[in-house]
Amino acid sequence: MEVTIKGNVKVSKVNKHIFVWIASFLVGYLGIDRFLRGQIGLGIFKLLVGSWITLGIWPLVDFIIAVVKAYGTYSDTETLTFINGKYSQ
């Protein structure tokens, strides 16, 4: 996490993958991690049937994939930027 302060403007930059790791670990069984990666269809499918049919194996595999970053890039940048605590593109 990188924080810079210029006058009264606080700019924070955070690695995107940390959010995916946390979401995958805490609520991966709901498919939230797939939504964060931009895979909406798989997120909906995982939300509806994925975790209970696979007995929790799918969320575990997705967490491992998120940790090793094997899912590729889902955006053009690796960081999220916050200006004065609010998300900025």
PDB file of N, CA, C and O in Angstrom:
ATOM      1  N   MET A   1       0.850  -1.169   0.000  1.00  0.00           N
ATOM      2  CA  MET A   1       0.000   0.000   0.000  1.00  0.00           C
ATOM      3  C   MET A   1       0.891   1.227   0.000  1.00  0.00           C
ATOM      4  O   MET A   1       1.803   1.350   0.818  1.00  0.00           O
ATOM      5  N   GLU A   2       0.625   2.104  -0.900  1.00  0.00           N
ATOM      6  CA  GLU A   2       1.409   3.325  -1.052  1.00  0.00           C
ATOM      7  C   GLU A   2       0.509   4.523  -0.767  1.00  0.00           C
ATOM      8  O   GLU A   2      -0.566   4.655  -1.352  1.00  0.00           O
ATOM      9  N   VAL A   3       0.957   5.399   0.138  1.00  0.00           N
ATOM     10  CA  VAL A   3       0.173   6.576   0.508  1.00  0.00           C
ATOM     11  C   VAL A   3       1.025   7.815   0.275  1.00  0.00           C
ATOM     12  O   VAL A   3       2.158   7.894   0.751  1.00  0.00           O
ATOM     13  N   THR A   4       0.476   8.790  -0.464  1.00  0.00           N
ATOM     14  CA  THR A   4       1.138  10.080  -0.650  1.00  0.00           C
ATOM     15  C   THR A   4       0.162  11.186  -0.285  1.00  0.00           C
ATOM     16  O   THR A   4      -1.040  11.083  -0.532  1.00  0.00           O
ATOM     17  N   ILE A   5       0.692  12.229   0.299  1.00  0.00           N
ATOM     18  CA  ILE A   5      -0.141  13.369   0.694  1.00  0.00           C
ATOM     19  C   ILE A   5       0.409  14.613   0.003  1.00  0.00           C
ATOM     20  O   ILE A   5       1.580  14.957   0.161  1.00  0.00           O
ATOM     21  N   LYS A   6      -0.448  15.281  -0.762  1.00  0.00           N
ATOM     22  CA  LYS A   6      -0.093  16.511  -1.456  1.00  0.00           C
ATOM     23  C   LYS A   6      -1.077  17.581  -1.027  1.00  0.00           C
ATOM     24  O   LYS A   6      -2.215  17.612  -1.495  1.00  0.00           O
ATOM     25  N   GLY A   7      -0.643  18.452  -0.144  1.00  0.00           N
ATOM     26  CA  GLY A   7      -1.551  19.472   0.383  1.00  0.00           C
ATOM     27  C   GLY A   7      -2.616  18.818   1.237  1.00  0.00           C
ATOM     28  O   GLY A   7      -2.303  18.163   2.231  1.00  0.00           O
ATOM     29  N   ASN A   8      -3.874  18.990   0.857  1.00  0.00           N
ATOM     30  CA  ASN A   8      -4.960  18.365   1.603  1.00  0.00           C
ATOM     31  C   ASN A   8      -5.548  17.160   0.869  1.00  0.00           C
ATOM     32  O   ASN A   8      -6.652  16.716   1.185  1.00  0.00           O
ATOM     33  N   VAL A   9      -4.806  16.629  -0.118  1.00  0.00           N
ATOM     34  CA  VAL A   9      -5.251  15.480  -0.895  1.00  0.00           C
ATOM     35  C   VAL A   9      -4.411  14.262  -0.513  1.00  0.00           C
ATOM     36  O   VAL A   9      -3.186  14.280  -0.639  1.00  0.00           O
ATOM     37  N   LYS A  10      -5.077  13.207  -0.047  1.00  0.00           N
ATOM     38  CA  LYS A  10      -4.410  11.963   0.322  1.00  0.00           C
ATOM     39  C   LYS A  10      -4.676  10.927  -0.764  1.00  0.00           C
ATOM     40  O   LYS A  10      -5.831  10.597  -1.035  1.00  0.00           O
ATOM     41  N   VAL A  11      -3.624  10.416  -1.383  1.00  0.00           N
ATOM     42  CA  VAL A  11      -3.740   9.431  -2.452  1.00  0.00           C
ATOM     43  C   VAL A  11      -3.181   8.104  -1.945  1.00  0.00           C
ATOM     44  O   VAL A  11      -2.023   8.025  -1.533  1.00  0.00           O
ATOM     45  N   SER A  12      -4.017   7.059  -1.981  1.00  0.00           N
ATOM     46  CA  SER A  12      -3.601   5.717  -1.560  1.00  0.00           C
ATOM     47  C   SER A  12      -3.705   4.772  -2.743  1.00  0.00           C
ATOM     48  O   SER A  12      -4.685   4.800  -3.487  1.00  0.00           O
ATOM     49  N   LYS A  13      -2.685   3.931  -2.913  1.00  0.00           N
ATOM     50  CA  LYS A  13      -2.715   2.921  -3.976  1.00  0.00           C
ATOM     51  C   LYS A  13      -2.570   1.553  -3.330  1.00  0.00           C
ATOM     52  O   LYS A  13      -1.656   1.316  -2.541  1.00  0.00           O
ATOM     53  N   VAL A  14      -3.504   0.641  -3.684  1.00  0.00           N
ATOM     54  CA  VAL A  14      -3.554  -0.693  -3.111  1.00  0.00           C
ATOM     55  C   VAL A  14      -3.566  -1.715  -4.242  1.00  0.00           C
ATOM     56  O   VAL A  14      -4.208  -1.501  -5.271  1.00  0.00           O
ATOM     57  N   ASN A  15      -2.859  -2.821  -4.051  1.00  0.00           N
ATOM     58  CA  ASN A  15      -2.836  -3.892  -5.036  1.00  0.00           C
ATOM     59  C   ASN A  15      -4.220  -4.536  -5.142  1.00  0.00           C
ATOM     60  O   ASN A  15      -4.812  -4.897  -4.125  1.00  0.00           O
ATOM     61  N   LYS A  16      -4.742  -4.684  -6.367  1.00  0.00           N
ATOM     62  CA  LYS A  16      -6.070  -5.262  -6.592  1.00  0.00           C
ATOM     63  C   LYS A  16      -6.168  -6.704  -6.117  1.00  0.00           C
ATOM     64  O   LYS A  16      -7.220  -7.142  -5.651  1.00  0.00           O
ATOM     65  N   HIS A  17      -5.086  -7.428  -6.235  1.00  0.00           N
ATOM     66  CA  HIS A  17      -5.128  -8.851  -5.926  1.00  0.00           C
ATOM     67  C   HIS A  17      -5.431  -9.117  -4.461  1.00  0.00           C
ATOM     68  O   HIS A  17      -5.975 -10.170  -4.128  1.00  0.00           O
ATOM     69  N   ILE A  18      -5.096  -8.198  -3.592  1.00  0.00           N
ATOM     70  CA  ILE A  18      -5.393  -8.362  -2.171  1.00  0.00           C
ATOM     71  C   ILE A  18      -6.903  -8.446  -1.959  1.00  0.00           C
ATOM     72  O   ILE A  18      -7.372  -9.258  -1.161  1.00  0.00           O
ATOM     73  N   PHE A  19      -7.659  -7.620  -2.660  1.00  0.00           N
ATOM     74  CA  PHE A  19      -9.117  -7.667  -2.547  1.00  0.00           C
ATOM     75  C   PHE A  19      -9.668  -9.006  -3.035  1.00  0.00           C
ATOM     76  O   PHE A  19     -10.592  -9.553  -2.433  1.00  0.00           O
ATOM     77  N   VAL A  20      -9.106  -9.533  -4.121  1.00  0.00           N
ATOM     78  CA  VAL A  20      -9.565 -10.821  -4.639  1.00  0.00           C
ATOM     79  C   VAL A  20      -9.217 -11.934  -3.653  1.00  0.00           C
ATOM     80  O   VAL A  20     -10.027 -12.836  -3.439  1.00  0.00           O
ATOM     81  N   TRP A  21      -8.027 -11.890  -3.046  1.00  0.00           N
ATOM     82  CA  TRP A  21      -7.638 -12.909  -2.059  1.00  0.00           C
ATOM     83  C   TRP A  21      -8.601 -12.904  -0.881  1.00  0.00           C
ATOM     84  O   TRP A  21      -9.081 -13.957  -0.460  1.00  0.00           O
ATOM     85  N   ILE A  22      -8.879 -11.730  -0.357  1.00  0.00           N
ATOM     86  CA  ILE A  22      -9.762 -11.626   0.808  1.00  0.00           C
ATOM     87  C   ILE A  22     -11.174 -12.096   0.462  1.00  0.00           C
ATOM     88  O   ILE A  22     -11.784 -12.856   1.213  1.00  0.00           O
ATOM     89  N   ALA A  23     -11.685 -11.640  -0.675  1.00  0.00           N
ATOM     90  CA  ALA A  23     -13.035 -12.045  -1.087  1.00  0.00           C
ATOM     91  C   ALA A  23     -13.098 -13.545  -1.349  1.00  0.00           C
ATOM     92  O   ALA A  23     -14.074 -14.201  -0.985  1.00  0.00           O
ATOM     93  N   SER A  24     -12.076 -14.079  -1.970  1.00  0.00           N
ATOM     94  CA  SER A  24     -12.055 -15.510  -2.254  1.00  0.00           C
ATOM     95  C   SER A  24     -12.009 -16.325  -0.967  1.00  0.00           C
ATOM     96  O   SER A  24     -12.653 -17.370  -0.877  1.00  0.00           O
ATOM     97  N   PHE A  25     -11.269 -15.869   0.016  1.00  0.00           N
ATOM     98  CA  PHE A  25     -11.154 -16.587   1.276  1.00  0.00           C
ATOM     99  C   PHE A  25     -12.430 -16.485   2.112  1.00  0.00           C
ATOM    100  O   PHE A  25     -12.902 -17.484   2.654  1.00  0.00           O
ATOM    101  N   LEU A  26     -12.986 -15.279   2.215  1.00  0.00           N
ATOM    102  CA  LEU A  26     -14.123 -15.059   3.101  1.00  0.00           C
ATOM    103  C   LEU A  26     -15.477 -15.423   2.482  1.00  0.00           C
ATOM    104  O   LEU A  26     -16.306 -16.058   3.134  1.00  0.00           O
ATOM    105  N   VAL A  27     -15.697 -15.029   1.250  1.00  0.00           N
ATOM    106  CA  VAL A  27     -17.010 -15.256   0.625  1.00  0.00           C
ATOM    107  C   VAL A  27     -16.889 -15.918  -0.745  1.00  0.00           C
ATOM    108  O   VAL A  27     -17.732 -15.705  -1.616  1.00  0.00           O
ATOM    109  N   GLY A  28     -15.847 -16.715  -0.934  1.00  0.00           N
ATOM    110  CA  GLY A  28     -15.648 -17.402  -2.207  1.00  0.00           C
ATOM    111  C   GLY A  28     -16.758 -18.369  -2.541  1.00  0.00           C
ATOM    112  O   GLY A  28     -17.040 -18.617  -3.713  1.00  0.00           O
ATOM    113  N   TYR A  29     -17.389 -18.917  -1.524  1.00  0.00           N
ATOM    114  CA  TYR A  29     -18.485 -19.864  -1.758  1.00  0.00           C
ATOM    115  C   TYR A  29     -19.701 -19.174  -2.369  1.00  0.00           C
ATOM    116  O   TYR A  29     -20.581 -19.850  -2.904  1.00  0.00           O
ATOM    117  N   LEU A  30     -19.771 -17.849  -2.301  1.00  0.00           N
ATOM    118  CA  LEU A  30     -20.871 -17.105  -2.913  1.00  0.00           C
ATOM    119  C   LEU A  30     -20.556 -16.636  -4.335  1.00  0.00           C
ATOM    120  O   LEU A  30     -21.435 -16.111  -5.017  1.00  0.00           O
ATOM    121  N   GLY A  31     -19.328 -16.816  -4.784  1.00  0.00           N
ATOM    122  CA  GLY A  31     -18.951 -16.400  -6.126  1.00  0.00           C
ATOM    123  C   GLY A  31     -18.507 -14.956  -6.233  1.00  0.00           C
ATOM    124  O   GLY A  31     -18.304 -14.455  -7.339  1.00  0.00           O
ATOM    125  N   ILE A  32     -18.351 -14.275  -5.109  1.00  0.00           N
ATOM    126  CA  ILE A  32     -17.962 -12.857  -5.132  1.00  0.00           C
ATOM    127  C   ILE A  32     -16.608 -12.665  -5.809  1.00  0.00           C
ATOM    128  O   ILE A  32     -16.404 -11.677  -6.514  1.00  0.00           O
ATOM    129  N   ASP A  33     -15.684 -13.600  -5.603  1.00  0.00           N
ATOM    130  CA  ASP A  33     -14.371 -13.487  -6.222  1.00  0.00           C
ATOM    131  C   ASP A  33     -14.468 -13.497  -7.741  1.00  0.00           C
ATOM    132  O   ASP A  33     -13.707 -12.801  -8.413  1.00  0.00           O
ATOM    133  N   ARG A  34     -15.387 -14.269  -8.286  1.00  0.00           N
ATOM    134  CA  ARG A  34     -15.574 -14.289  -9.740  1.00  0.00           C
ATOM    135  C   ARG A  34     -16.139 -12.959 -10.246  1.00  0.00           C
ATOM    136  O   ARG A  34     -15.755 -12.493 -11.319  1.00  0.00           O
ATOM    137  N   PHE A  35     -17.032 -12.354  -9.494  1.00  0.00           N
ATOM    138  CA  PHE A  35     -17.546 -11.039  -9.874  1.00  0.00           C
ATOM    139  C   PHE A  35     -16.417 -10.006  -9.874  1.00  0.00           C
ATOM    140  O   PHE A  35     -16.354  -9.165 -10.771  1.00  0.00           O
ATOM    141  N   LEU A  36     -15.532 -10.059  -8.888  1.00  0.00           N
ATOM    142  CA  LEU A  36     -14.421  -9.119  -8.815  1.00  0.00           C
ATOM    143  C   LEU A  36     -13.460  -9.287  -9.990  1.00  0.00           C
ATOM    144  O   LEU A  36     -12.846  -8.318 -10.436  1.00  0.00           O
ATOM    145  N   ARG A  37     -13.334 -10.495 -10.482  1.00  0.00           N
ATOM    146  CA  ARG A  37     -12.459 -10.762 -11.628  1.00  0.00           C
ATOM    147  C   ARG A  37     -13.119 -10.397 -12.952  1.00  0.00           C
ATOM    148  O   ARG A  37     -12.463 -10.417 -13.994  1.00  0.00           O
ATOM    149  N   GLY A  38     -14.399 -10.065 -12.926  1.00  0.00           N
ATOM    150  CA  GLY A  38     -15.115  -9.708 -14.142  1.00  0.00           C
ATOM    151  C   GLY A  38     -15.756 -10.889 -14.831  1.00  0.00           C
ATOM    152  O   GLY A  38     -16.210 -10.769 -15.969  1.00  0.00           O
ATOM    153  N   GLN A  39     -15.802 -12.029 -14.165  1.00  0.00           N
ATOM    154  CA  GLN A  39     -16.401 -13.238 -14.728  1.00  0.00           C
ATOM    155  C   GLN A  39     -17.824 -13.384 -14.175  1.00  0.00           C
ATOM    156  O   GLN A  39     -18.082 -14.208 -13.298  1.00  0.00           O
ATOM    157  N   ILE A  40     -18.729 -12.573 -14.702  1.00  0.00           N
ATOM    158  CA  ILE A  40     -20.078 -12.463 -14.168  1.00  0.00           C
ATOM    159  C   ILE A  40     -20.857 -13.769 -14.308  1.00  0.00           C
ATOM    160  O   ILE A  40     -21.528 -14.189 -13.365  1.00  0.00           O
ATOM    161  N   GLY A  41     -20.777 -14.410 -15.460  1.00  0.00           N
ATOM    162  CA  GLY A  41     -21.506 -15.655 -15.680  1.00  0.00           C
ATOM    163  C   GLY A  41     -21.087 -16.749 -14.708  1.00  0.00           C
ATOM    164  O   GLY A  41     -21.939 -17.417 -14.122  1.00  0.00           O
ATOM    165  N   LEU A  42     -19.788 -16.937 -14.533  1.00  0.00           N
ATOM    166  CA  LEU A  42     -19.312 -17.931 -13.581  1.00  0.00           C
ATOM    167  C   LEU A  42     -19.654 -17.541 -12.151  1.00  0.00           C
ATOM    168  O   LEU A  42     -19.908 -18.406 -11.312  1.00  0.00           O
ATOM    169  N   GLY A  43     -19.662 -16.247 -11.872  1.00  0.00           N
ATOM    170  CA  GLY A  43     -20.041 -15.784 -10.538  1.00  0.00           C
ATOM    171  C   GLY A  43     -21.476 -16.143 -10.205  1.00  0.00           C
ATOM    172  O   GLY A  43     -21.770 -16.597  -9.099  1.00  0.00           O
ATOM    173  N   ILE A  44     -22.372 -15.938 -11.167  1.00  0.00           N
ATOM    174  CA  ILE A  44     -23.788 -16.284 -10.956  1.00  0.00           C
ATOM    175  C   ILE A  44     -23.941 -17.790 -10.807  1.00  0.00           C
ATOM    176  O   ILE A  44     -24.658 -18.254  -9.920  1.00  0.00           O
ATOM    177  N   PHE A  45     -23.273 -18.562 -11.667  1.00  0.00           N
ATOM    178  CA  PHE A  45     -23.361 -20.016 -11.586  1.00  0.00           C
ATOM    179  C   PHE A  45     -22.820 -20.527 -10.248  1.00  0.00           C
ATOM    180  O   PHE A  45     -23.422 -21.396  -9.618  1.00  0.00           O
ATOM    181  N   LYS A  46     -21.689 -19.983  -9.828  1.00  0.00           N
ATOM    182  CA  LYS A  46     -21.103 -20.394  -8.556  1.00  0.00           C
ATOM    183  C   LYS A  46     -22.007 -20.005  -7.393  1.00  0.00           C
ATOM    184  O   LYS A  46     -22.118 -20.745  -6.416  1.00  0.00           O
ATOM    185  N   LEU A  47     -22.639 -18.869  -7.494  1.00  0.00           N
ATOM    186  CA  LEU A  47     -23.570 -18.429  -6.454  1.00  0.00           C
ATOM    187  C   LEU A  47     -24.763 -19.369  -6.339  1.00  0.00           C
ATOM    188  O   LEU A  47     -25.188 -19.707  -5.234  1.00  0.00           O
ATOM    189  N   LEU A  48     -25.299 -19.789  -7.472  1.00  0.00           N
ATOM    190  CA  LEU A  48     -26.503 -20.613  -7.467  1.00  0.00           C
ATOM    191  C   LEU A  48     -26.247 -22.079  -7.104  1.00  0.00           C
ATOM    192  O   LEU A  48     -26.972 -22.652  -6.292  1.00  0.00           O
ATOM    193  N   VAL A  49     -25.224 -22.682  -7.700  1.00  0.00           N
ATOM    194  CA  VAL A  49     -25.065 -24.130  -7.500  1.00  0.00           C
ATOM    195  C   VAL A  49     -23.648 -24.593  -7.203  1.00  0.00           C
ATOM    196  O   VAL A  49     -23.459 -25.722  -6.750  1.00  0.00           O
ATOM    197  N   GLY A  50     -22.669 -23.772  -7.439  1.00  0.00           N
ATOM    198  CA  GLY A  50     -21.289 -24.229  -7.434  1.00  0.00           C
ATOM    199  C   GLY A  50     -20.758 -24.828  -6.161  1.00  0.00           C
ATOM    200  O   GLY A  50     -20.168 -25.908  -6.203  1.00  0.00           O
ATOM    201  N   SER A  51     -20.937 -24.183  -5.035  1.00  0.00           N
ATOM    202  CA  SER A  51     -20.278 -24.624  -3.811  1.00  0.00           C
ATOM    203  C   SER A  51     -20.890 -25.879  -3.216  1.00  0.00           C
ATOM    204  O   SER A  51     -20.163 -26.760  -2.758  1.00  0.00           O
ATOM    205  N   TRP A  52     -22.198 -25.976  -3.215  1.00  0.00           N
ATOM    206  CA  TRP A  52     -22.804 -27.140  -2.573  1.00  0.00           C
ATOM    207  C   TRP A  52     -22.701 -28.380  -3.439  1.00  0.00           C
ATOM    208  O   TRP A  52     -22.674 -29.492  -2.912  1.00  0.00           O
ATOM    209  N   ILE A  53     -22.642 -28.220  -4.758  1.00  0.00           N
ATOM    210  CA  ILE A  53     -22.481 -29.385  -5.631  1.00  0.00           C
ATOM    211  C   ILE A  53     -21.048 -29.921  -5.544  1.00  0.00           C
ATOM    212  O   ILE A  53     -20.838 -31.134  -5.558  1.00  0.00           O
ATOM    213  N   THR A  54     -20.075 -29.031  -5.456  1.00  0.00           N
ATOM    214  CA  THR A  54     -18.673 -29.454  -5.417  1.00  0.00           C
ATOM    215  C   THR A  54     -18.177 -29.685  -3.995  1.00  0.00           C
ATOM    216  O   THR A  54     -16.992 -29.954  -3.795  1.00  0.00           O
ATOM    217  N   LEU A  55     -19.052 -29.587  -3.015  1.00  0.00           N
ATOM    218  CA  LEU A  55     -18.712 -29.827  -1.607  1.00  0.00           C
ATOM    219  C   LEU A  55     -17.573 -28.937  -1.114  1.00  0.00           C
ATOM    220  O   LEU A  55     -16.762 -29.357  -0.289  1.00  0.00           O
ATOM    221  N   GLY A  56     -17.518 -27.713  -1.620  1.00  0.00           N
ATOM    222  CA  GLY A  56     -16.529 -26.749  -1.159  1.00  0.00           C
ATOM    223  C   GLY A  56     -15.196 -26.817  -1.867  1.00  0.00           C
ATOM    224  O   GLY A  56     -14.281 -26.066  -1.525  1.00  0.00           O
ATOM    225  N   ILE A  57     -15.060 -27.693  -2.840  1.00  0.00           N
ATOM    226  CA  ILE A  57     -13.786 -27.814  -3.551  1.00  0.00           C
ATOM    227  C   ILE A  57     -13.578 -26.642  -4.503  1.00  0.00           C
ATOM    228  O   ILE A  57     -12.457 -26.150  -4.634  1.00  0.00           O
ATOM    229  N   TRP A  58     -14.636 -26.188  -5.169  1.00  0.00           N
ATOM    230  CA  TRP A  58     -14.514 -25.077  -6.119  1.00  0.00           C
ATOM    231  C   TRP A  58     -14.015 -23.800  -5.435  1.00  0.00           C
ATOM    232  O   TRP A  58     -13.097 -23.170  -5.961  1.00  0.00           O
ATOM    233  N   PRO A  59     -14.568 -23.390  -4.299  1.00  0.00           N
ATOM    234  CA  PRO A  59     -14.023 -22.205  -3.633  1.00  0.00           C
ATOM    235  C   PRO A  59     -12.557 -22.366  -3.215  1.00  0.00           C
ATOM    236  O   PRO A  59     -11.787 -21.406  -3.271  1.00  0.00           O
ATOM    237  N   LEU A  60     -12.176 -23.557  -2.804  1.00  0.00           N
ATOM    238  CA  LEU A  60     -10.780 -23.803  -2.428  1.00  0.00           C
ATOM    239  C   LEU A  60      -9.854 -23.667  -3.636  1.00  0.00           C
ATOM    240  O   LEU A  60      -8.794 -23.048  -3.541  1.00  0.00           O
ATOM    241  N   VAL A  61     -10.247 -24.233  -4.751  1.00  0.00           N
ATOM    242  CA  VAL A  61      -9.447 -24.128  -5.975  1.00  0.00           C
ATOM    243  C   VAL A  61      -9.366 -22.676  -6.436  1.00  0.00           C
ATOM    244  O   VAL A  61      -8.298 -22.222  -6.846  1.00  0.00           O
ATOM    245  N   ASP A  62     -10.474 -21.940  -6.376  1.00  0.00           N
ATOM    246  CA  ASP A  62     -10.461 -20.527  -6.759  1.00  0.00           C
ATOM    247  C   ASP A  62      -9.549 -19.708  -5.855  1.00  0.00           C
ATOM    248  O   ASP A  62      -8.882 -18.786  -6.323  1.00  0.00           O
ATOM    249  N   PHE A  63      -9.511 -20.036  -4.563  1.00  0.00           N
ATOM    250  CA  PHE A  63      -8.607 -19.324  -3.655  1.00  0.00           C
ATOM    251  C   PHE A  63      -7.163 -19.595  -4.035  1.00  0.00           C
ATOM    252  O   PHE A  63      -6.349 -18.672  -4.042  1.00  0.00           O
ATOM    253  N   ILE A  64      -6.828 -20.824  -4.348  1.00  0.00           N
ATOM    254  CA  ILE A  64      -5.462 -21.160  -4.757  1.00  0.00           C
ATOM    255  C   ILE A  64      -5.110 -20.448  -6.053  1.00  0.00           C
ATOM    256  O   ILE A  64      -4.002 -19.931  -6.194  1.00  0.00           O
ATOM    257  N   ILE A  65      -6.032 -20.417  -6.993  1.00  0.00           N
ATOM    258  CA  ILE A  65      -5.805 -19.713  -8.257  1.00  0.00           C
ATOM    259  C   ILE A  65      -5.585 -18.227  -8.001  1.00  0.00           C
ATOM    260  O   ILE A  65      -4.718 -17.617  -8.627  1.00  0.00           O
ATOM    261  N   ALA A  66      -6.356 -17.635  -7.091  1.00  0.00           N
ATOM    262  CA  ALA A  66      -6.200 -16.213  -6.789  1.00  0.00           C
ATOM    263  C   ALA A  66      -4.847 -15.929  -6.154  1.00  0.00           C
ATOM    264  O   ALA A  66      -4.218 -14.918  -6.466  1.00  0.00           O
ATOM    265  N   VAL A  67      -4.396 -16.803  -5.275  1.00  0.00           N
ATOM    266  CA  VAL A  67      -3.121 -16.579  -4.592  1.00  0.00           C
ATOM    267  C   VAL A  67      -1.946 -16.637  -5.565  1.00  0.00           C
ATOM    268  O   VAL A  67      -1.002 -15.857  -5.440  1.00  0.00           O
ATOM    269  N   VAL A  68      -1.993 -17.546  -6.524  1.00  0.00           N
ATOM    270  CA  VAL A  68      -0.886 -17.655  -7.474  1.00  0.00           C
ATOM    271  C   VAL A  68      -1.096 -16.779  -8.713  1.00  0.00           C
ATOM    272  O   VAL A  68      -0.263 -16.779  -9.619  1.00  0.00           O
ATOM    273  N   LYS A  69      -2.202 -16.034  -8.756  1.00  0.00           N
ATOM    274  CA  LYS A  69      -2.529 -15.116  -9.854  1.00  0.00           C
ATOM    275  C   LYS A  69      -2.575 -15.834 -11.203  1.00  0.00           C
ATOM    276  O   LYS A  69      -2.146 -15.275 -12.213  1.00  0.00           O
ATOM    277  N   ALA A  70      -3.081 -17.043 -11.230  1.00  0.00           N
ATOM    278  CA  ALA A  70      -3.117 -17.834 -12.457  1.00  0.00           C
ATOM    279  C   ALA A  70      -4.316 -17.507 -13.335  1.00  0.00           C
ATOM    280  O   ALA A  70      -4.458 -18.082 -14.413  1.00  0.00           O
ATOM    281  N   TYR A  71      -5.179 -16.600 -12.902  1.00  0.00           N
ATOM    282  CA  TYR A  71      -6.382 -16.296 -13.678  1.00  0.00           C
ATOM    283  C   TYR A  71      -6.143 -15.204 -14.702  1.00  0.00           C
ATOM    284  O   TYR A  71      -7.081 -14.827 -15.404  1.00  0.00           O
ATOM    285  N   GLY A  72      -4.946 -14.684 -14.822  1.00  0.00           N
ATOM    286  CA  GLY A  72      -4.639 -13.651 -15.800  1.00  0.00           C
ATOM    287  C   GLY A  72      -5.046 -12.279 -15.294  1.00  0.00           C
ATOM    288  O   GLY A  72      -5.435 -12.116 -14.138  1.00  0.00           O
ATOM    289  N   THR A  73      -4.952 -11.314 -16.162  1.00  0.00           N
ATOM    290  CA  THR A  73      -5.311  -9.961 -15.761  1.00  0.00           C
ATOM    291  C   THR A  73      -6.764  -9.711 -16.088  1.00  0.00           C
ATOM    292  O   THR A  73      -7.250 -10.121 -17.142  1.00  0.00           O
ATOM    293  N   TYR A  74      -7.449  -9.051 -15.206  1.00  0.00           N
ATOM    294  CA  TYR A  74      -8.845  -8.716 -15.446  1.00  0.00           C
ATOM    295  C   TYR A  74      -9.017  -7.216 -15.574  1.00  0.00           C
ATOM    296  O   TYR A  74     -10.140  -6.711 -15.573  1.00  0.00           O
ATOM    297  N   SER A  75      -7.921  -6.511 -15.683  1.00  0.00           N
ATOM    298  CA  SER A  75      -7.956  -5.075 -15.910  1.00  0.00           C
ATOM    299  C   SER A  75      -6.597  -4.642 -16.438  1.00  0.00           C
ATOM    300  O   SER A  75      -5.658  -5.437 -16.476  1.00  0.00           O
ATOM    301  N   ASP A  76      -6.493  -3.396 -16.839  1.00  0.00           N
ATOM    302  CA  ASP A  76      -5.236  -2.907 -17.395  1.00  0.00           C
ATOM    303  C   ASP A  76      -4.247  -2.452 -16.331  1.00  0.00           C
ATOM    304  O   ASP A  76      -3.116  -2.099 -16.665  1.00  0.00           O
ATOM    305  N   THR A  77      -4.631  -2.449 -15.084  1.00  0.00           N
ATOM    306  CA  THR A  77      -3.745  -1.995 -14.025  1.00  0.00           C
ATOM    307  C   THR A  77      -3.778  -2.959 -12.849  1.00  0.00           C
ATOM    308  O   THR A  77      -4.747  -3.695 -12.660  1.00  0.00           O
ATOM    309  N   GLU A  78      -2.715  -2.946 -12.065  1.00  0.00           N
ATOM    310  CA  GLU A  78      -2.603  -3.838 -10.917  1.00  0.00           C
ATOM    311  C   GLU A  78      -3.033  -3.156  -9.621  1.00  0.00           C
ATOM    312  O   GLU A  78      -3.110  -3.817  -8.585  1.00  0.00           O
ATOM    313  N   THR A  79      -3.312  -1.860  -9.648  1.00  0.00           N
ATOM    314  CA  THR A  79      -3.592  -1.136  -8.413  1.00  0.00           C
ATOM    315  C   THR A  79      -4.947  -0.444  -8.445  1.00  0.00           C
ATOM    316  O   THR A  79      -5.470  -0.104  -9.507  1.00  0.00           O
ATOM    317  N   LEU A  80      -5.496  -0.246  -7.264  1.00  0.00           N
ATOM    318  CA  LEU A  80      -6.682   0.581  -7.072  1.00  0.00           C
ATOM    319  C   LEU A  80      -6.215   1.894  -6.472  1.00  0.00           C
ATOM    320  O   LEU A  80      -5.362   1.898  -5.585  1.00  0.00           O
ATOM    321  N   THR A  81      -6.754   2.998  -6.935  1.00  0.00           N
ATOM    322  CA  THR A  81      -6.359   4.306  -6.429  1.00  0.00           C
ATOM    323  C   THR A  81      -7.521   4.935  -5.675  1.00  0.00           C
ATOM    324  O   THR A  81      -8.647   4.991  -6.169  1.00  0.00           O
ATOM    325  N   PHE A  82      -7.226   5.406  -4.471  1.00  0.00           N
ATOM    326  CA  PHE A  82      -8.206   6.092  -3.640  1.00  0.00           C
ATOM    327  C   PHE A  82      -7.708   7.510  -3.369  1.00  0.00           C
ATOM    328  O   PHE A  82      -6.571   7.701  -2.936  1.00  0.00           O
ATOM    329  N   ILE A  83      -8.560   8.501  -3.626  1.00  0.00           N
ATOM    330  CA  ILE A  83      -8.231   9.891  -3.341  1.00  0.00           C
ATOM    331  C   ILE A  83      -9.144  10.362  -2.237  1.00  0.00           C
ATOM    332  O   ILE A  83     -10.365  10.377  -2.395  1.00  0.00           O
ATOM    333  N   ASN A  84      -8.549  10.751  -1.102  1.00  0.00           N
ATOM    334  CA  ASN A  84      -9.281  11.133   0.096  1.00  0.00           C
ATOM    335  C   ASN A  84     -10.290  10.064   0.521  1.00  0.00           C
ATOM    336  O   ASN A  84     -11.403  10.380   0.941  1.00  0.00           O
ATOM    337  N   GLY A  85      -9.888   8.796   0.405  1.00  0.00           N
ATOM    338  CA  GLY A  85     -10.713   7.685   0.844  1.00  0.00           C
ATOM    339  C   GLY A  85     -11.771   7.233  -0.133  1.00  0.00           C
ATOM    340  O   GLY A  85     -12.508   6.293   0.166  1.00  0.00           O
ATOM    341  N   LYS A  86     -11.879   7.869  -1.303  1.00  0.00           N
ATOM    342  CA  LYS A  86     -12.891   7.489  -2.289  1.00  0.00           C
ATOM    343  C   LYS A  86     -12.192   6.908  -3.518  1.00  0.00           C
ATOM    344  O   LYS A  86     -11.137   7.383  -3.939  1.00  0.00           O
ATOM    345  N   TYR A  87     -12.809   5.868  -4.081  1.00  0.00           N
ATOM    346  CA  TYR A  87     -12.242   5.193  -5.246  1.00  0.00           C
ATOM    347  C   TYR A  87     -12.167   6.146  -6.423  1.00  0.00           C
ATOM    348  O   TYR A  87     -13.100   6.906  -6.684  1.00  0.00           O
ATOM    349  N   SER A  88     -11.043   6.098  -7.134  1.00  0.00           N
ATOM    350  CA  SER A  88     -10.849   6.930  -8.320  1.00  0.00           C
ATOM    351  C   SER A  88     -10.316   6.060  -9.431  1.00  0.00           C
ATOM    352  O   SER A  88      -9.440   5.228  -9.195  1.00  0.00           O
ATOM    353  N   GLN A  89     -10.824   6.230 -10.642  1.00  0.00           N
ATOM    354  CA  GLN A  89     -10.349   5.415 -11.766  1.00  0.00           C
ATOM    355  C   GLN A  89      -9.143   6.012 -12.385  1.00  0.00           C
ATOM    356  O   GLN A  89      -8.605   5.462 -13.346  1.00  0.00           O
TER     357      GLN A  89
END
